[in-house]
Amino acid sequence: MPAAAALPLCRASDLSLAVDAEHGAFDGMSHSGTLLVIRNLAPHACALAGLPTLTLRSAGGKSLPITRAAPRFMHPGPVIVPLRLAAGAEATAALRWVAGAVYDHGRCYAVASLGVAIGTGTIRTGLPARICGPASGVTIEQPPLRLDPRVDEASPATR
């Protein structure tokens, strides 16, 4: 099994993107989130960035000024190695954000879609959400992608 560095980079056209609210598992007191799911539709393995760049857009397609929160306990920042994404395999990350207007003079944005940069392309899916934060900047928590343990790497996923 070749290491991720020895594999071709994943292409946006070979991947699918979905979000899964997991029946409200992310919803709490003024908080929300979703599970980001990237699946390799290609018949071969590829290397996927472990911490890809996200873009959030409004219903009108406008890019929203929502950024990734700095990872906790990692200064100046994490070194995240690419993942080896087998054919049919999925990589996931639990995205979390503040959904309530809990900040004095804060900002809230109505999000309609989520994009993930893959090389020179972007994969996109709908994400109806309200994301809020302080006036100094609205952020979301984005941990590194992990391989979905429910997918058997020896055979393409059938779920």
C-alpha positions as CSV (number, residue, x, y, z in Angstrom):
1,M,0.0,0.0,0.0
2,P,1.7,3.2,-1.1
3,A,2.0,6.2,1.3
4,A,-0.2,9.2,0.6
5,A,2.9,11.2,-0.6
6,A,3.5,8.5,-3.4
7,L,-0.1,8.7,-4.7
8,P,-1.5,11.2,-7.2
9,L,-3.3,14.1,-5.6
10,C,-7.1,13.8,-5.5
11,R,-9.0,15.8,-8.1
12,A,-12.2,17.6,-7.4
13,S,-13.9,15.7,-10.3
14,D,-13.1,12.4,-8.5
15,L,-14.6,13.4,-5.1
16,S,-18.1,13.9,-3.7
17,L,-18.9,16.2,-0.8
18,A,-21.8,15.9,1.6
19,V,-22.7,17.1,5.1
20,D,-24.5,15.2,7.8
21,A,-26.2,16.9,10.8
22,E,-26.3,13.4,12.4
23,H,-29.9,14.0,13.6
24,G,-29.0,17.1,15.6
25,A,-26.0,15.6,17.4
26,F,-24.1,19.0,16.9
27,D,-26.9,21.2,18.1
28,G,-26.7,22.6,21.6
29,M,-26.9,25.8,23.6
30,S,-26.2,28.4,20.8
31,H,-24.0,26.0,19.0
32,S,-24.3,23.8,15.9
33,G,-22.3,21.9,13.4
34,T,-22.1,19.2,10.8
35,L,-20.1,16.2,9.7
36,L,-18.1,17.0,6.5
37,V,-17.9,13.9,4.3
38,I,-15.6,13.6,1.3
39,R,-15.8,10.4,-0.7
40,N,-13.4,9.1,-3.4
41,L,-15.5,8.1,-6.4
42,A,-12.4,7.3,-8.5
43,P,-11.4,3.7,-9.1
44,H,-8.0,4.3,-7.6
45,A,-6.5,5.7,-4.3
46,C,-5.4,9.4,-4.1
47,A,-3.8,11.8,-1.7
48,L,-6.1,14.3,0.0
49,A,-5.0,17.3,2.0
50,G,-5.6,16.7,5.7
51,L,-6.8,20.2,6.4
52,P,-8.4,21.6,3.2
53,T,-9.5,25.2,2.8
54,L,-13.2,25.8,3.2
55,T,-15.4,28.5,1.7
56,L,-18.9,29.4,2.8
57,R,-21.3,31.2,0.6
58,S,-24.6,33.0,0.9
59,A,-27.7,32.1,-1.0
60,G,-26.7,34.8,-3.6
61,G,-23.3,33.1,-4.0
62,K,-21.3,35.7,-2.1
63,S,-18.3,34.5,-0.3
64,L,-18.8,35.0,3.5
65,P,-16.0,36.3,5.8
66,I,-16.0,33.2,8.0
67,T,-12.6,31.7,8.7
68,R,-11.2,28.6,10.3
69,A,-10.5,29.0,14.0
70,A,-6.8,28.5,14.9
71,P,-6.3,24.9,16.2
72,R,-6.1,24.8,20.0
73,F,-2.8,23.8,21.6
74,M,-0.8,23.9,18.3
75,H,1.5,26.9,17.9
76,P,2.4,28.2,15.4
77,G,0.1,25.7,13.7
78,P,-0.3,22.0,13.0
79,V,1.6,20.1,10.3
80,I,-1.1,17.9,8.8
81,V,0.0,15.2,6.4
82,P,-2.2,14.2,3.5
83,L,-4.5,11.2,3.8
84,R,-4.5,8.1,1.6
85,L,-8.0,8.0,0.4
86,A,-8.8,4.5,-1.1
87,A,-11.3,4.1,-3.9
88,G,-14.7,4.3,-2.3
89,A,-13.4,5.5,1.0
90,E,-14.5,8.5,2.9
91,A,-12.8,11.2,5.0
92,T,-14.7,13.1,7.6
93,A,-14.3,16.1,9.9
94,A,-16.8,17.4,12.5
95,L,-17.3,21.1,11.8
96,R,-18.6,23.2,14.7
97,W,-19.7,26.8,15.1
98,V,-21.7,29.3,17.2
99,A,-25.2,29.5,15.9
100,G,-26.8,32.0,18.3
101,A,-26.4,35.7,18.5
102,V,-24.5,35.5,21.9
103,Y,-21.9,38.2,21.3
104,D,-22.5,41.9,22.1
105,H,-22.1,43.7,18.7
106,G,-21.5,40.3,17.1
107,R,-22.3,39.2,13.5
108,C,-24.3,36.4,12.1
109,Y,-24.3,35.1,8.5
110,A,-26.9,33.0,6.7
111,V,-24.9,30.3,5.0
112,A,-26.3,28.4,1.9
113,S,-23.3,26.4,0.7
114,L,-20.0,25.0,1.7
115,G,-17.0,24.5,-0.7
116,V,-13.8,22.5,-0.2
117,A,-10.7,23.4,-2.2
118,I,-9.2,20.4,-3.9
119,G,-6.1,21.3,-5.9
120,T,-7.2,23.9,-8.5
121,G,-10.9,22.9,-8.2
122,T,-13.6,23.1,-5.6
123,I,-16.3,20.7,-4.6
124,R,-19.5,22.2,-3.2
125,T,-22.6,21.2,-1.4
126,G,-25.6,22.9,0.3
127,L,-25.2,23.9,3.9
128,P,-28.2,25.8,5.3
129,A,-26.7,27.3,8.5
130,R,-26.5,30.3,10.7
131,I,-23.0,31.0,11.8
132,C,-22.3,33.8,14.4
133,G,-19.3,35.3,16.1
134,P,-17.8,38.4,17.7
135,A,-17.3,41.6,15.6
136,S,-13.6,40.8,15.5
137,G,-14.3,37.8,13.3
138,V,-16.6,34.9,12.7
139,T,-15.0,31.4,12.8
140,I,-15.7,27.7,12.6
141,E,-13.8,24.9,14.2
142,Q,-12.4,22.6,11.6
143,P,-10.3,19.6,12.8
144,P,-8.1,17.6,10.4
145,L,-9.9,15.1,8.2
146,R,-9.9,11.5,9.4
147,L,-10.5,8.3,7.4
148,D,-14.0,7.0,8.1
149,P,-13.4,3.8,10.1
150,R,-16.8,2.4,8.9
151,V,-15.5,2.0,5.3
152,D,-13.5,-1.1,4.5
153,E,-10.5,0.0,2.5
154,A,-10.3,-3.4,0.8
155,S,-13.5,-2.8,-1.1
156,P,-15.5,0.2,-2.3
157,A,-18.1,1.6,0.1
158,T,-21.6,0.5,-0.7
159,R,-23.5,2.7,1.7
